[in-house]
Amino acid sequence: MTYLEQLRKSKSKPQVAYQEFALSTRKNPEHLFCFFEGKDNAYYVSRIKRFTESYYPVK
């Protein structure tokens, strides 16, 4: 497995999602942070948008 393949595979690890969350909270402290697994994003985003446009999805 090449290094590039390893990097692509590691994008789905929980540590990556946490790092993305940690960095984003500093930039956007007022946003609602939403964590999604799989295809849950398609179901929940329309419902979240009814209440706020200031949200940040983390997959």
CHARMM-style PDB file with segment names, atoms N, HN, CA, C and O in Angstrom:
ATOM      1  N   MET     1       0.844  -1.171   0.000  1.00  0.00      PROA
ATOM      2  CA  MET     1       0.000   0.000   0.000  1.00  0.00      PROA
ATOM      3  C   MET     1       0.897   1.244   0.000  1.00  0.00      PROA
ATOM      4  O   MET     1       1.821   1.356   0.805  1.00  0.00      PROA
ATOM      5  N   THR     2       0.616   2.148  -0.889  1.00  0.00      PROA
ATOM      6  HN  THR     2      -0.135   2.057  -1.544  1.00  0.00      PROA
ATOM      7  CA  THR     2       1.423   3.360  -0.974  1.00  0.00      PROA
ATOM      8  C   THR     2       1.039   4.327   0.148  1.00  0.00      PROA
ATOM      9  O   THR     2       0.009   4.168   0.803  1.00  0.00      PROA
ATOM     10  N   TYR     3       1.878   5.313   0.350  1.00  0.00      PROA
ATOM     11  HN  TYR     3       2.715   5.442  -0.182  1.00  0.00      PROA
ATOM     12  CA  TYR     3       1.625   6.311   1.396  1.00  0.00      PROA
ATOM     13  C   TYR     3       0.346   7.080   1.104  1.00  0.00      PROA
ATOM     14  O   TYR     3      -0.435   7.363   2.012  1.00  0.00      PROA
ATOM     15  N   LEU     4       0.130   7.420  -0.167  1.00  0.00      PROA
ATOM     16  HN  LEU     4       0.765   7.190  -0.905  1.00  0.00      PROA
ATOM     17  CA  LEU     4      -1.071   8.147  -0.546  1.00  0.00      PROA
ATOM     18  C   LEU     4      -2.329   7.326  -0.259  1.00  0.00      PROA
ATOM     19  O   LEU     4      -3.332   7.878   0.193  1.00  0.00      PROA
ATOM     20  N   GLU     5      -2.291   6.042  -0.509  1.00  0.00      PROA
ATOM     21  HN  GLU     5      -1.476   5.593  -0.876  1.00  0.00      PROA
ATOM     22  CA  GLU     5      -3.432   5.167  -0.201  1.00  0.00      PROA
ATOM     23  C   GLU     5      -3.683   5.101   1.298  1.00  0.00      PROA
ATOM     24  O   GLU     5      -4.833   5.078   1.736  1.00  0.00      PROA
ATOM     25  N   GLN     6      -2.627   5.071   2.076  1.00  0.00      PROA
ATOM     26  HN  GLN     6      -1.693   5.089   1.720  1.00  0.00      PROA
ATOM     27  CA  GLN     6      -2.763   5.059   3.533  1.00  0.00      PROA
ATOM     28  C   GLN     6      -3.415   6.342   4.037  1.00  0.00      PROA
ATOM     29  O   GLN     6      -4.254   6.305   4.937  1.00  0.00      PROA
ATOM     30  N   LEU     7      -3.030   7.475   3.457  1.00  0.00      PROA
ATOM     31  HN  LEU     7      -2.348   7.505   2.725  1.00  0.00      PROA
ATOM     32  CA  LEU     7      -3.634   8.749   3.852  1.00  0.00      PROA
ATOM     33  C   LEU     7      -5.117   8.786   3.506  1.00  0.00      PROA
ATOM     34  O   LEU     7      -5.931   9.230   4.315  1.00  0.00      PROA
ATOM     35  N   ARG     8      -5.470   8.329   2.328  1.00  0.00      PROA
ATOM     36  HN  ARG     8      -4.808   7.968   1.670  1.00  0.00      PROA
ATOM     37  CA  ARG     8      -6.880   8.312   1.927  1.00  0.00      PROA
ATOM     38  C   ARG     8      -7.697   7.403   2.833  1.00  0.00      PROA
ATOM     39  O   ARG     8      -8.829   7.731   3.191  1.00  0.00      PROA
ATOM     40  N   LYS     9      -7.138   6.284   3.198  1.00  0.00      PROA
ATOM     41  HN  LYS     9      -6.219   6.017   2.907  1.00  0.00      PROA
ATOM     42  CA  LYS     9      -7.838   5.338   4.065  1.00  0.00      PROA
ATOM     43  C   LYS     9      -8.010   5.906   5.475  1.00  0.00      PROA
ATOM     44  O   LYS     9      -9.017   5.634   6.129  1.00  0.00      PROA
ATOM     45  N   SER    10      -7.057   6.677   5.941  1.00  0.00      PROA
ATOM     46  HN  SER    10      -6.239   6.898   5.409  1.00  0.00      PROA
ATOM     47  CA  SER    10      -7.099   7.200   7.306  1.00  0.00      PROA
ATOM     48  C   SER    10      -8.108   8.332   7.477  1.00  0.00      PROA
ATOM     49  O   SER    10      -8.387   8.722   8.611  1.00  0.00      PROA
ATOM     50  N   LYS    11      -8.672   8.882   6.380  1.00  0.00      PROA
ATOM     51  HN  LYS    11      -8.445   8.566   5.459  1.00  0.00      PROA
ATOM     52  CA  LYS    11      -9.637   9.989   6.487  1.00  0.00      PROA
ATOM     53  C   LYS    11     -10.880   9.602   7.267  1.00  0.00      PROA
ATOM     54  O   LYS    11     -11.548  10.472   7.825  1.00  0.00      PROA
ATOM     55  N   SER    12     -11.202   8.330   7.317  1.00  0.00      PROA
ATOM     56  HN  SER    12     -10.659   7.623   6.864  1.00  0.00      PROA
ATOM     57  CA  SER    12     -12.423   7.898   7.991  1.00  0.00      PROA
ATOM     58  C   SER    12     -12.207   7.516   9.453  1.00  0.00      PROA
ATOM     59  O   SER    12     -13.138   7.048  10.108  1.00  0.00      PROA
ATOM     60  N   LYS    13     -11.021   7.704   9.965  1.00  0.00      PROA
ATOM     61  HN  LYS    13     -10.264   8.084   9.433  1.00  0.00      PROA
ATOM     62  CA  LYS    13     -10.739   7.351  11.355  1.00  0.00      PROA
ATOM     63  C   LYS    13     -11.328   8.389  12.306  1.00  0.00      PROA
ATOM     64  O   LYS    13     -11.418   9.568  11.963  1.00  0.00      PROA
ATOM     65  N   PRO    14     -11.727   7.955  13.495  1.00  0.00      PROA
ATOM     66  CA  PRO    14     -12.307   8.888  14.473  1.00  0.00      PROA
ATOM     67  C   PRO    14     -11.347  10.011  14.875  1.00  0.00      PROA
ATOM     68  O   PRO    14     -11.787  11.123  15.165  1.00  0.00      PROA
ATOM     69  N   GLN    15     -10.065   9.735  14.895  1.00  0.00      PROA
ATOM     70  HN  GLN    15      -9.707   8.831  14.660  1.00  0.00      PROA
ATOM     71  CA  GLN    15      -9.097  10.754  15.287  1.00  0.00      PROA
ATOM     72  C   GLN    15      -9.116  11.934  14.313  1.00  0.00      PROA
ATOM     73  O   GLN    15      -8.915  13.080  14.716  1.00  0.00      PROA
ATOM     74  N   VAL    16      -9.357  11.653  13.047  1.00  0.00      PROA
ATOM     75  HN  VAL    16      -9.520  10.722  12.720  1.00  0.00      PROA
ATOM     76  CA  VAL    16      -9.409  12.706  12.040  1.00  0.00      PROA
ATOM     77  C   VAL    16     -10.637  13.587  12.268  1.00  0.00      PROA
ATOM     78  O   VAL    16     -10.550  14.812  12.180  1.00  0.00      PROA
ATOM     79  N   ALA    17     -11.775  12.965  12.561  1.00  0.00      PROA
ATOM     80  HN  ALA    17     -11.845  11.970  12.632  1.00  0.00      PROA
ATOM     81  CA  ALA    17     -13.000  13.720  12.826  1.00  0.00      PROA
ATOM     82  C   ALA    17     -12.823  14.598  14.066  1.00  0.00      PROA
ATOM     83  O   ALA    17     -13.267  15.746  14.082  1.00  0.00      PROA
ATOM     84  N   TYR    18     -12.185  14.068  15.088  1.00  0.00      PROA
ATOM     85  HN  TYR    18     -11.824  13.136  15.075  1.00  0.00      PROA
ATOM     86  CA  TYR    18     -11.962  14.859  16.306  1.00  0.00      PROA
ATOM     87  C   TYR    18     -11.035  16.039  16.031  1.00  0.00      PROA
ATOM     88  O   TYR    18     -11.273  17.145  16.516  1.00  0.00      PROA
ATOM     89  N   GLN    19      -9.990  15.809  15.261  1.00  0.00      PROA
ATOM     90  HN  GLN    19      -9.796  14.910  14.866  1.00  0.00      PROA
ATOM     91  CA  GLN    19      -9.060  16.886  14.927  1.00  0.00      PROA
ATOM     92  C   GLN    19      -9.767  17.976  14.129  1.00  0.00      PROA
ATOM     93  O   GLN    19      -9.550  19.163  14.374  1.00  0.00      PROA
ATOM     94  N   GLU    20     -10.603  17.584  13.185  1.00  0.00      PROA
ATOM     95  HN  GLU    20     -10.779  16.620  12.987  1.00  0.00      PROA
ATOM     96  CA  GLU    20     -11.376  18.549  12.406  1.00  0.00      PROA
ATOM     97  C   GLU    20     -12.290  19.363  13.323  1.00  0.00      PROA
ATOM     98  O   GLU    20     -12.400  20.580  13.172  1.00  0.00      PROA
ATOM     99  N   PHE    21     -12.940  18.695  14.264  1.00  0.00      PROA
ATOM    100  HN  PHE    21     -12.851  17.706  14.386  1.00  0.00      PROA
ATOM    101  CA  PHE    21     -13.808  19.366  15.233  1.00  0.00      PROA
ATOM    102  C   PHE    21     -13.013  20.348  16.091  1.00  0.00      PROA
ATOM    103  O   PHE    21     -13.424  21.495  16.270  1.00  0.00      PROA
ATOM    104  N   ALA    22     -11.886  19.901  16.616  1.00  0.00      PROA
ATOM    105  HN  ALA    22     -11.553  18.970  16.471  1.00  0.00      PROA
ATOM    106  CA  ALA    22     -11.078  20.749  17.497  1.00  0.00      PROA
ATOM    107  C   ALA    22     -10.594  22.005  16.778  1.00  0.00      PROA
ATOM    108  O   ALA    22     -10.625  23.094  17.351  1.00  0.00      PROA
ATOM    109  N   LEU    23     -10.156  21.869  15.554  1.00  0.00      PROA
ATOM    110  HN  LEU    23     -10.130  20.984  15.089  1.00  0.00      PROA
ATOM    111  CA  LEU    23      -9.681  23.025  14.796  1.00  0.00      PROA
ATOM    112  C   LEU    23     -10.835  23.955  14.425  1.00  0.00      PROA
ATOM    113  O   LEU    23     -10.671  25.175  14.434  1.00  0.00      PROA
ATOM    114  N   SER    24     -11.986  23.400  14.105  1.00  0.00      PROA
ATOM    115  HN  SER    24     -12.120  22.409  14.099  1.00  0.00      PROA
ATOM    116  CA  SER    24     -13.135  24.196  13.678  1.00  0.00      PROA
ATOM    117  C   SER    24     -13.762  24.970  14.825  1.00  0.00      PROA
ATOM    118  O   SER    24     -14.281  26.065  14.607  1.00  0.00      PROA
ATOM    119  N   THR    25     -13.732  24.435  16.040  1.00  0.00      PROA
ATOM    120  HN  THR    25     -13.311  23.546  16.217  1.00  0.00      PROA
ATOM    121  CA  THR    25     -14.334  25.152  17.169  1.00  0.00      PROA
ATOM    122  C   THR    25     -13.580  26.437  17.471  1.00  0.00      PROA
ATOM    123  O   THR    25     -14.166  27.400  17.964  1.00  0.00      PROA
ATOM    124  N   ARG    26     -12.313  26.459  17.185  1.00  0.00      PROA
ATOM    125  HN  ARG    26     -11.836  25.676  16.784  1.00  0.00      PROA
ATOM    126  CA  ARG    26     -11.541  27.698  17.394  1.00  0.00      PROA
ATOM    127  C   ARG    26     -11.938  28.767  16.381  1.00  0.00      PROA
ATOM    128  O   ARG    26     -12.026  29.949  16.714  1.00  0.00      PROA
ATOM    129  N   LYS    27     -12.178  28.340  15.142  1.00  0.00      PROA
ATOM    130  HN  LYS    27     -12.107  27.380  14.871  1.00  0.00      PROA
ATOM    131  CA  LYS    27     -12.520  29.287  14.085  1.00  0.00      PROA
ATOM    132  C   LYS    27     -13.979  29.748  14.173  1.00  0.00      PROA
ATOM    133  O   LYS    27     -14.287  30.905  13.887  1.00  0.00      PROA
ATOM    134  N   ASN    28     -14.867  28.841  14.568  1.00  0.00      PROA
ATOM    135  HN  ASN    28     -14.616  27.901  14.800  1.00  0.00      PROA
ATOM    136  CA  ASN    28     -16.309  29.107  14.570  1.00  0.00      PROA
ATOM    137  C   ASN    28     -16.940  28.699  15.904  1.00  0.00      PROA
ATOM    138  O   ASN    28     -17.701  27.733  15.940  1.00  0.00      PROA
ATOM    139  N   PRO    29     -16.650  29.397  16.987  1.00  0.00      PROA
ATOM    140  CA  PRO    29     -17.146  28.965  18.296  1.00  0.00      PROA
ATOM    141  C   PRO    29     -18.664  29.031  18.450  1.00  0.00      PROA
ATOM    142  O   PRO    29     -19.217  28.378  19.335  1.00  0.00      PROA
ATOM    143  N   GLU    30     -19.344  29.800  17.613  1.00  0.00      PROA
ATOM    144  HN  GLU    30     -18.895  30.330  16.894  1.00  0.00      PROA
ATOM    145  CA  GLU    30     -20.796  29.939  17.722  1.00  0.00      PROA
ATOM    146  C   GLU    30     -21.568  28.929  16.881  1.00  0.00      PROA
ATOM    147  O   GLU    30     -22.796  28.885  16.957  1.00  0.00      PROA
ATOM    148  N   HSD    31     -20.889  28.129  16.092  1.00  0.00      PROA
ATOM    149  HN  HSD    31     -19.891  28.165  16.030  1.00  0.00      PROA
ATOM    150  CA  HSD    31     -21.563  27.162  15.223  1.00  0.00      PROA
ATOM    151  C   HSD    31     -22.066  25.960  16.015  1.00  0.00      PROA
ATOM    152  O   HSD    31     -21.545  25.635  17.083  1.00  0.00      PROA
ATOM    153  N   LEU    32     -23.076  25.315  15.473  1.00  0.00      PROA
ATOM    154  HN  LEU    32     -23.499  25.578  14.606  1.00  0.00      PROA
ATOM    155  CA  LEU    32     -23.571  24.037  15.983  1.00  0.00      PROA
ATOM    156  C   LEU    32     -22.775  22.952  15.269  1.00  0.00      PROA
ATOM    157  O   LEU    32     -22.778  22.908  14.039  1.00  0.00      PROA
ATOM    158  N   PHE    33     -22.112  22.099  15.983  1.00  0.00      PROA
ATOM    159  HN  PHE    33     -22.110  22.134  16.982  1.00  0.00      PROA
ATOM    160  CA  PHE    33     -21.296  21.044  15.392  1.00  0.00      PROA
ATOM    161  C   PHE    33     -22.086  19.743  15.395  1.00  0.00      PROA
ATOM    162  O   PHE    33     -22.579  19.302  16.433  1.00  0.00      PROA
ATOM    163  N   CYS    34     -22.198  19.142  14.226  1.00  0.00      PROA
ATOM    164  HN  CYS    34     -21.798  19.501  13.383  1.00  0.00      PROA
ATOM    165  CA  CYS    34     -23.003  17.933  14.042  1.00  0.00      PROA
ATOM    166  C   CYS    34     -22.115  16.806  13.540  1.00  0.00      PROA
ATOM    167  O   CYS    34     -21.391  16.964  12.557  1.00  0.00      PROA
ATOM    168  N   PHE    35     -22.174  15.678  14.213  1.00  0.00      PROA
ATOM    169  HN  PHE    35     -22.762  15.550  15.012  1.00  0.00      PROA
ATOM    170  CA  PHE    35     -21.377  14.521  13.837  1.00  0.00      PROA
ATOM    171  C   PHE    35     -22.272  13.497  13.155  1.00  0.00      PROA
ATOM    172  O   PHE    35     -23.323  13.129  13.679  1.00  0.00      PROA
ATOM    173  N   PHE    36     -21.844  13.038  11.976  1.00  0.00      PROA
ATOM    174  HN  PHE    36     -20.990  13.337  11.550  1.00  0.00      PROA
ATOM    175  CA  PHE    36     -22.634  12.094  11.189  1.00  0.00      PROA
ATOM    176  C   PHE    36     -21.828  10.849  10.858  1.00  0.00      PROA
ATOM    177  O   PHE    36     -20.612  10.894  10.672  1.00  0.00      PROA
ATOM    178  N   GLU    37     -22.550   9.735  10.790  1.00  0.00      PROA
ATOM    179  HN  GLU    37     -23.538   9.698  10.941  1.00  0.00      PROA
ATOM    180  CA  GLU    37     -21.975   8.485  10.326  1.00  0.00      PROA
ATOM    181  C   GLU    37     -22.665   8.097   9.034  1.00  0.00      PROA
ATOM    182  O   GLU    37     -23.881   8.232   8.901  1.00  0.00      PROA
ATOM    183  N   GLY    38     -21.890   7.621   8.094  1.00  0.00      PROA
ATOM    184  HN  GLY    38     -20.902   7.512   8.202  1.00  0.00      PROA
ATOM    185  CA  GLY    38     -22.473   7.117   6.854  1.00  0.00      PROA
ATOM    186  C   GLY    38     -23.311   8.148   6.138  1.00  0.00      PROA
ATOM    187  O   GLY    38     -22.857   9.262   5.878  1.00  0.00      PROA
ATOM    188  N   LYS    39     -24.547   7.770   5.818  1.00  0.00      PROA
ATOM    189  HN  LYS    39     -24.916   6.865   6.029  1.00  0.00      PROA
ATOM    190  CA  LYS    39     -25.428   8.635   5.042  1.00  0.00      PROA
ATOM    191  C   LYS    39     -26.426   9.400   5.908  1.00  0.00      PROA
ATOM    192  O   LYS    39     -27.415   9.920   5.391  1.00  0.00      PROA
ATOM    193  N   ASP    40     -26.186   9.475   7.200  1.00  0.00      PROA
ATOM    194  HN  ASP    40     -25.383   9.053   7.620  1.00  0.00      PROA
ATOM    195  CA  ASP    40     -27.076  10.210   8.110  1.00  0.00      PROA
ATOM    196  C   ASP    40     -27.158  11.689   7.754  1.00  0.00      PROA
ATOM    197  O   ASP    40     -28.176  12.335   8.001  1.00  0.00      PROA
ATOM    198  N   ASN    41     -26.104  12.217   7.183  1.00  0.00      PROA
ATOM    199  HN  ASN    41     -25.277  11.692   6.982  1.00  0.00      PROA
ATOM    200  CA  ASN    41     -26.034  13.625   6.818  1.00  0.00      PROA
ATOM    201  C   ASN    41     -27.242  14.038   5.976  1.00  0.00      PROA
ATOM    202  O   ASN    41     -27.842  15.080   6.237  1.00  0.00      PROA
ATOM    203  N   ALA    42     -27.600  13.259   4.996  1.00  0.00      PROA
ATOM    204  HN  ALA    42     -27.113  12.412   4.783  1.00  0.00      PROA
ATOM    205  CA  ALA    42     -28.708  13.593   4.095  1.00  0.00      PROA
ATOM    206  C   ALA    42     -30.033  13.710   4.854  1.00  0.00      PROA
ATOM    207  O   ALA    42     -30.869  14.543   4.506  1.00  0.00      PROA
ATOM    208  N   TYR    43     -30.226  12.906   5.859  1.00  0.00      PROA
ATOM    209  HN  TYR    43     -29.546  12.228   6.141  1.00  0.00      PROA
ATOM    210  CA  TYR    43     -31.466  12.927   6.631  1.00  0.00      PROA
ATOM    211  C   TYR    43     -31.534  14.118   7.580  1.00  0.00      PROA
ATOM    212  O   TYR    43     -32.562  14.792   7.655  1.00  0.00      PROA
ATOM    213  N   TYR    44     -30.459  14.379   8.297  1.00  0.00      PROA
ATOM    214  HN  TYR    44     -29.625  13.831   8.235  1.00  0.00      PROA
ATOM    215  CA  TYR    44     -30.503  15.367   9.371  1.00  0.00      PROA
ATOM    216  C   TYR    44     -30.278  16.815   8.937  1.00  0.00      PROA
ATOM    217  O   TYR    44     -30.799  17.726   9.581  1.00  0.00      PROA
ATOM    218  N   VAL    45     -29.529  17.054   7.880  1.00  0.00      PROA
ATOM    219  HN  VAL    45     -29.106  16.314   7.356  1.00  0.00      PROA
ATOM    220  CA  VAL    45     -29.202  18.425   7.499  1.00  0.00      PROA
ATOM    221  C   VAL    45     -30.447  19.250   7.211  1.00  0.00      PROA
ATOM    222  O   VAL    45     -30.525  20.403   7.636  1.00  0.00      PROA
ATOM    223  N   SER    46     -31.417  18.694   6.506  1.00  0.00      PROA
ATOM    224  HN  SER    46     -31.353  17.757   6.162  1.00  0.00      PROA
ATOM    225  CA  SER    46     -32.635  19.458   6.216  1.00  0.00      PROA
ATOM    226  C   SER    46     -33.373  19.826   7.497  1.00  0.00      PROA
ATOM    227  O   SER    46     -33.987  20.891   7.564  1.00  0.00      PROA
ATOM    228  N   ARG    47     -33.329  18.984   8.495  1.00  0.00      PROA
ATOM    229  HN  ARG    47     -32.830  18.119   8.440  1.00  0.00      PROA
ATOM    230  CA  ARG    47     -33.975  19.270   9.771  1.00  0.00      PROA
ATOM    231  C   ARG    47     -33.192  20.307  10.581  1.00  0.00      PROA
ATOM    232  O   ARG    47     -33.789  21.156  11.244  1.00  0.00      PROA
ATOM    233  N   ILE    48     -31.888  20.240  10.530  1.00  0.00      PROA
ATOM    234  HN  ILE    48     -31.404  19.550   9.991  1.00  0.00      PROA
ATOM    235  CA  ILE    48     -31.049  21.203  11.243  1.00  0.00      PROA
ATOM    236  C   ILE    48     -31.218  22.595  10.650  1.00  0.00      PROA
ATOM    237  O   ILE    48     -31.254  23.584  11.382  1.00  0.00      PROA
ATOM    238  N   LYS    49     -31.323  22.676   9.323  1.00  0.00      PROA
ATOM    239  HN  LYS    49     -31.295  21.872   8.729  1.00  0.00      PROA
ATOM    240  CA  LYS    49     -31.451  23.974   8.653  1.00  0.00      PROA
ATOM    241  C   LYS    49     -32.734  24.706   9.010  1.00  0.00      PROA
ATOM    242  O   LYS    49     -32.827  25.919   8.821  1.00  0.00      PROA
ATOM    243  N   ARG    50     -33.723  23.986   9.521  1.00  0.00      PROA
ATOM    244  HN  ARG    50     -33.647  23.001   9.674  1.00  0.00      PROA
ATOM    245  CA  ARG    50     -34.954  24.664   9.956  1.00  0.00      PROA
ATOM    246  C   ARG    50     -34.695  25.578  11.148  1.00  0.00      PROA
ATOM    247  O   ARG    50     -35.435  26.535  11.376  1.00  0.00      PROA
ATOM    248  N   PHE    51     -33.652  25.284  11.901  1.00  0.00      PROA
ATOM    249  HN  PHE    51     -33.050  24.506  11.716  1.00  0.00      PROA
ATOM    250  CA  PHE    51     -33.364  26.033  13.121  1.00  0.00      PROA
ATOM    251  C   PHE    51     -32.164  26.966  12.998  1.00  0.00      PROA
ATOM    252  O   PHE    51     -32.128  28.019  13.634  1.00  0.00      PROA
ATOM    253  N   THR    52     -31.179  26.582  12.179  1.00  0.00      PROA
ATOM    254  HN  THR    52     -31.208  25.726  11.662  1.00  0.00      PROA
ATOM    255  CA  THR    52     -29.973  27.406  12.066  1.00  0.00      PROA
ATOM    256  C   THR    52     -29.253  27.131  10.755  1.00  0.00      PROA
ATOM    257  O   THR    52     -29.293  26.020  10.226  1.00  0.00      PROA
ATOM    258  N   GLU    53     -28.605  28.147  10.248  1.00  0.00      PROA
ATOM    259  HN  GLU    53     -28.572  29.050  10.677  1.00  0.00      PROA
ATOM    260  CA  GLU    53     -27.726  27.997   9.087  1.00  0.00      PROA
ATOM    261  C   GLU    53     -26.268  27.930   9.545  1.00  0.00      PROA
ATOM    262  O   GLU    53     -25.372  27.654   8.747  1.00  0.00      PROA
ATOM    263  N   SER    54     -26.040  28.180  10.817  1.00  0.00      PROA
ATOM    264  HN  SER    54     -26.768  28.404  11.466  1.00  0.00      PROA
ATOM    265  CA  SER    54     -24.685  28.183  11.368  1.00  0.00      PROA
ATOM    266  C   SER    54     -24.373  26.829  11.979  1.00  0.00      PROA
ATOM    267  O   SER    54     -24.325  26.672  13.199  1.00  0.00      PROA
ATOM    268  N   TYR    55     -24.166  25.874  11.120  1.00  0.00      PROA
ATOM    269  HN  TYR    55     -24.205  26.001  10.128  1.00  0.00      PROA
ATOM    270  CA  TYR    55     -23.810  24.540  11.602  1.00  0.00      PROA
ATOM    271  C   TYR    55     -22.592  24.044  10.840  1.00  0.00      PROA
ATOM    272  O   TYR    55     -22.291  24.523   9.747  1.00  0.00      PROA
ATOM    273  N   TYR    56     -21.909  23.100  11.417  1.00  0.00      PROA
ATOM    274  HN  TYR    56     -22.153  22.711  12.305  1.00  0.00      PROA
ATOM    275  CA  TYR    56     -20.700  22.551  10.807  1.00  0.00      PROA
ATOM    276  C   TYR    56     -20.798  21.025  10.872  1.00  0.00      PROA
ATOM    277  O   TYR    56     -20.740  20.449  11.958  1.00  0.00      PROA
ATOM    278  N   PRO    57     -20.945  20.371   9.723  1.00  0.00      PROA
ATOM    279  CA  PRO    57     -21.044  18.902   9.735  1.00  0.00      PROA
ATOM    280  C   PRO    57     -19.666  18.242   9.808  1.00  0.00      PROA
ATOM    281  O   PRO    57     -18.740  18.642   9.102  1.00  0.00      PROA
ATOM    282  N   VAL    58     -19.541  17.250  10.647  1.00  0.00      PROA
ATOM    283  HN  VAL    58     -20.293  16.924  11.220  1.00  0.00      PROA
ATOM    284  CA  VAL    58     -18.314  16.457  10.758  1.00  0.00      PROA
ATOM    285  C   VAL    58     -18.708  15.021  10.464  1.00  0.00      PROA
ATOM    286  O   VAL    58     -19.534  14.437  11.165  1.00  0.00      PROA
ATOM    287  N   LYS    59     -18.116  14.462   9.430  1.00  0.00      PROA
ATOM    288  HN  LYS    59     -17.445  14.937   8.860  1.00  0.00      PROA
ATOM    289  CA  LYS    59     -18.456  13.076   9.044  1.00  0.00      PROA
ATOM    290  C   LYS    59     -17.467  12.105   9.626  1.00  0.00      PROA
ATOM    291  OT1 LYS    59     -17.587  10.898   9.413  1.00  0.00      PROA
TER     292      LYS     59
END
